[in-house]
Amino acid sequence: MSEEFEIRNKVAESGLVNFDLSTLLPKGERKGIDLKDFLFQEMILKEKDFREKVEAINVEEYSDCYVYIYNSVDTIIPLWAYFVLTAKITDVTRKIVFGSREDLEVLLMHNAIQTYDFEDMRGKRVLVKGCSDKEIPENAYIELVEQIKPLVKSLMFGEACSNVPIVKN
């Protein structure tokens, strides 16, 4: 091999900032609580039974977790029930939401994007990574563009070898 042959990383030399949205995903266990488990015959909310079942919850099971509360049966749940359940576990959890696991992830990514300091991207060429081994809610990409479009010189999506130009300022 010739001594003049040099391996160069043209992507690194280009000044391109690679941004992986999955790095903003909060770390921690996600747990769901199905309200049907607190209902009489999985159909009727009886206040006394409901309160007893909530009281029996081992709060340590939810320590440092992100929790989503959902109802997998077609039953009307009074709003006070959410208060009672949330009050029981809120002191040990990181976050509680009503909805699906996906709803929880959307909210967590929203909070992460809204609080992240993107200032180091100002005036730079930014490539948002297109593939991830973690599931990223689609809404996160929309919110990311809203946040960084005014800052960046250019915005691209995909991989360095094959990207889609989005914005040039």
Backbone hydrogen bonds, N-H to C=O, Kabsch-Sander energy under -0.5 kcal/mol:
donor,donor_aa,acceptor,acceptor_aa,energy
5,F,2,S,-1.0
8,R,6,E,-0.6
10,K,8,R,-1.0
13,E,9,N,-1.9
14,S,10,K,-1.0
14,S,11,V,-0.5
15,G,12,A,-0.8
16,L,11,V,-0.8
17,V,125,R,-3.3
18,N,16,L,-0.7
19,F,127,L,-3.1
21,L,19,F,-0.7
23,T,20,D,-2.0
24,L,21,L,-1.9
25,L,22,S,-1.1
31,K,66,Y,-2.6
33,I,68,Y,-2.4
35,L,33,I,-0.6
35,L,70,Y,-3.2
37,D,34,D,-1.6
38,F,35,L,-2.1
39,L,36,K,-1.3
40,F,44,I,-3.4
42,E,39,L,-1.3
43,M,40,F,-2.2
44,I,40,F,-2.2
46,K,44,I,-0.8
47,E,45,L,-0.6
50,F,46,K,-3.2
51,R,47,E,-2.9
52,E,48,K,-2.1
53,K,49,D,-2.4
54,V,50,F,-2.5
55,E,51,R,-2.5
56,A,52,E,-1.5
57,I,54,V,-1.5
59,V,57,I,-1.1
61,E,58,N,-1.9
62,Y,59,V,-1.9
63,S,60,E,-1.2
64,D,92,V,-3.3
65,C,62,Y,-1.9
66,Y,29,E,-3.0
67,V,65,C,-0.6
67,V,95,K,-3.2
68,Y,31,K,-2.2
69,I,97,V,-3.0
70,Y,33,I,-2.6
75,T,73,V,-1.7
81,A,78,P,-1.5
82,Y,78,P,-0.6
82,Y,79,L,-0.9
83,F,79,L,-1.3
84,V,80,W,-2.4
85,L,81,A,-2.4
86,T,82,Y,-2.6
87,A,83,F,-2.7
88,K,84,V,-1.3
89,I,85,L,-1.3
90,T,86,T,-2.3
92,V,89,I,-1.7
93,T,89,I,-1.2
94,R,65,C,-3.0
95,K,65,C,-1.0
97,V,67,V,-2.1
99,G,69,I,-3.1
99,G,97,V,-0.5
104,L,100,S,-2.0
105,E,101,R,-2.4
106,V,102,E,-2.5
107,L,103,D,-2.1
108,L,104,L,-2.6
109,M,105,E,-2.5
110,H,106,V,-2.4
111,N,107,L,-2.6
112,A,108,L,-2.2
113,I,109,M,-2.8
114,Q,110,H,-2.6
115,T,111,N,-1.4
116,Y,112,A,-1.1
118,F,116,Y,-0.9
121,M,118,F,-2.5
122,R,119,E,-1.8
123,G,151,L,-3.3
124,K,121,M,-2.2
125,R,15,G,-0.5
126,V,124,K,-0.6
126,V,154,S,-2.9
127,L,17,V,-3.2
128,V,126,V,-0.6
128,V,156,M,-2.9
129,K,19,F,-3.0
129,K,127,L,-0.6
130,G,158,G,-1.2
136,I,134,K,-0.5
140,A,137,P,-1.6
141,Y,137,P,-0.7
141,Y,138,E,-1.1
142,I,138,E,-1.2
143,E,139,N,-2.6
144,L,140,A,-2.3
145,V,141,Y,-2.2
146,E,142,I,-2.0
147,Q,143,E,-1.9
148,I,144,L,-2.7
149,K,145,V,-2.3
151,L,148,I,-1.3
152,V,148,I,-2.1
153,K,124,K,-2.2
154,S,124,K,-1.4
155,L,167,V,-2.6
156,M,126,V,-2.6
157,F,164,V,-2.1
158,G,128,V,-2.4
159,E,162,S,-1.8
162,S,159,E,-0.8
164,V,157,F,-3.3
166,I,155,L,-3.1
167,V,155,L,-1.7
169,N,153,K,-3.5
